[in-house]
Amino acid sequence: MSLPEPVDRFRSRLASLNCDGRRGFALAALLGLLLAGQLGGEAARLALRYERTAVASGEWWRLLSGHFVHLGLEHTLLNALGLILMWALFARDFRPLAWLAILAATLAAIDLGLLRDSTVQWYVGSSGALHGVLAAGTVAHLKRGEFDGWVLALFLLAKLAYEQFVGALPLTAGGAVVVGAHLYGALGGALAAAALRPRAEPL
């Protein structure tokens, strides 16, 4: 029995945004993880953020948890929207295990960069990881010879260069933006993607 036309259209739209089936559940779980960090308020943020002195004292979990807490609701929602956009653009470019490897490499690159940068005393947010996803997706499109890969690459390089030489882009969430995390994340994501084989089919 065929589905009613509005339902079928809705399912097709979800599929076009890489939110169909198990992909949709995975995206919902990640969004829930980002939003959960906001529920704990300031106490959770202070307990989970990357903090240089705390990590040096042995609180190593902050190297991971710091990527899932944010400055506030606005920062959380901006990163959640960024995740939805990255998911819609790139979710099918690599298999799930490959994406896990890319994410691990991205977070490791950010953490190593932050540890080496003594000027960064604390850090929260997922924007560095999102830049890693953007870089990995861009590499996948370039490997397949898609024209939009060059557009994505120029955009990413221009954004990173602007941030390094000028500063954070306007309209970012309140608070100090650690633009180095964007650079480290992009490098980690790009290097991991370069070592992996993307799926052959385009979006």
Secondary structure, 3 states (H helix, E strand, C coil): CCCCHHHHHHHHHHHHCCCCHHHHHHHHHHHHHHHHHHHCHHHHHHHHCEEHHHHHCCCCCHHHHCCCCCCCHHHHHHHHHHHHHHHHHHCCCCCHHHHHHHHHHHHHHHHHHHHHCCCCCEECCCHHHHHHHHHHHHHHHHHCCCHHHHHHHHHHHHHHHHHHHCCCCCCCCCCCCCHHHHHHHHHHHHHHHHCCCCCCCCC
